[in-house]
Amino acid sequence: MSSISEFELYLGAKTVRHQNDLEMLFSEVEVIPFDFGCGKIAANIWKDTQSRHQHIEIKDIFIASIAISYDVWLQTFNTKHFQGIKDLKIWES
């Protein structure tokens, strides 16, 4: 799971129970960071999509850049959020 997804989930946790559930989840999964290299990839995605007049939310660009940087498949229920991102491998379930 990307560190950006971790952020999104904690942001949406409205109760202590939700936060505890997330703590349990994150003890079982690897959280992949937005680190060196991801920023360059994210900037290139931003420039490319903007040049094609395609708007993708910055958090989705960050998630995509992590997946590309670590050469992993992105599994999502929101494939439309990531359409048009070059080099991104999407695993549709």
C-alpha positions in Angstrom: 0.0 0.0 0.0 1.3 3.5 -0.8 2.0 6.0 1.9 -0.4 8.3 0.2 -3.2 5.7 0.6 -2.2 5.4 4.2 -2.7 9.2 4.5 -6.1 9.0 2.8 -7.3 6.2 5.1 -6.2 8.0 8.3 -7.8 11.2 7.0 -11.1 9.4 6.7 -10.9 7.7 10.0 -13.6 9.4 12.1 -13.7 7.3 15.2 -11.2 5.6 17.5 -12.5 2.3 16.3 -11.7 3.2 12.7 -8.2 4.3 13.7 -7.7 1.0 15.6 -8.8 -0.9 12.5 -6.3 0.9 10.5 -3.6 0.2 13.0 -4.4 -3.5 12.6 -4.4 -3.3 8.8 -1.0 -1.4 8.7 0.5 -4.0 11.0 -0.2 -6.6 8.2 0.7 -4.7 5.0 3.8 -3.1 3.7 3.5 0.7 3.3 5.6 1.9 0.3 6.9 5.4 0.8 6.9 8.4 -1.5 10.7 8.7 -1.6 13.6 9.8 -3.8 12.7 9.3 -7.4 9.0 9.4 -6.9 9.0 13.2 -7.1 10.6 13.2 -10.5 8.2 10.6 -11.8 5.2 12.6 -10.3 6.4 15.8 -11.9 6.7 14.0 -15.3 3.2 12.6 -14.9 1.8 16.0 -14.0 3.5 17.7 -17.0 2.4 15.0 -19.4 -1.3 14.9 -18.3 -1.5 18.7 -18.2 -0.1 18.9 -21.7 -3.0 16.7 -22.8 -5.5 18.8 -20.8 -6.2 15.9 -18.5 -6.7 16.6 -14.8 -5.6 14.0 -12.3 -5.7 14.8 -8.6 -2.2 15.2 -7.1 -2.7 12.4 -4.6 -3.5 10.0 -7.4 -0.4 11.2 -9.3 1.7 10.5 -6.1 0.2 7.0 -5.8 0.9 6.3 -9.5 4.5 7.6 -9.1 5.1 5.2 -6.2 3.8 2.3 -8.2 5.9 3.2 -11.2 9.0 3.8 -9.1 8.8 0.5 -7.3 7.6 -1.3 -10.5 4.5 -2.8 -8.8 1.0 -3.2 -10.1 -1.6 -0.7 -8.8 -4.8 -2.4 -7.6 -7.7 0.0 -7.4 -11.4 0.2 -7.7 -11.1 3.7 -9.3 -9.3 2.9 -12.5 -10.7 6.1 -14.1 -8.6 8.1 -11.7 -5.4 6.7 -13.3 -6.3 6.6 -16.9 -3.7 8.0 -19.3 -0.7 7.6 -17.0 2.1 6.2 -19.0 4.1 3.2 -17.6 1.5 2.6 -14.9 0.5 -1.1 -14.6 -3.1 -1.3 -13.3 -4.5 -4.5 -11.9 -8.2 -4.5 -12.3 -10.1 -6.8 -10.0 
